[in-house]
Amino acid sequence: MVGSFNEEERIGVIEMLWDVAYSDSVLTGDEDALIRRVAGLIYVSDWERGEAKRRVTQRLEDNPGQ
């Protein structure tokens, strides 16, 4: 499965997971652990996972209520 997705698409999946995790404005430890596990399974580095999280949280700060 991973072979059919390029790096940008795999990072996009992680970013979408962060969007879902923050959809209620609260990140639980279980959500964080799940995203960490999925990122490892689809070969997204810890750094890229963190950058995806940063982009999502920045977007939420820039556009509150959306």
N, C-alpha and C positions, 0 to 999 in steps of 0.2 A: 504494500500500500504506500509506504513512504516513497518508494521509487517513482510513483506517478505524480508526486507533488514536489515542486522546487522549493528552495529554502524560503523564498518570500511568501509562498502560499502556506507553508508550515507555520511561519511566524504569524501570518494572518489568522490562522486557526487559534493560536494562543491569544492573540489580541481579542478575538471574538469571545473567547472564554473569560477574559478579564472583563469585557463589557457585561457579560451575563452575571458574573460574580458581583460586580458593583451596581447592578440594576436596582437593588434595594438600598443602595448607599452604605451597605455594611459588608465587610469582607470577613468571613469566618475562617478559622484555622483549617477547617475541612476543605473549604473552597480553595484556599491557598495551596494546601497539600495536593489536592486533585490536579490543579493546574501544573504544579511542579512535576507530578508523576507523568501527566500526559506529555508535557514538554520533553521529558527524558525519553519517553517512548517514541516520539516522532523526531528525535534528534535536533531539538531546539536548545541551544546553549543557555546556561543560567543567565549570562549577560543579555542575550536576546530576549529571554523571558522577562527580565527586569526592565528592559527598554520598552517592551510591549506594554507592561504594566504602567510605566511612567507616561507613555503616550495616552493611555486610556484615562489615567487620573488627571493628567493635564487638560485633556479635552473636557472632562467633567467639571473641572474648576473654571475653565473658560466659558462653558455653556451650562450653568446651573439650571436644573429643572428640565433638562431635555433627556 
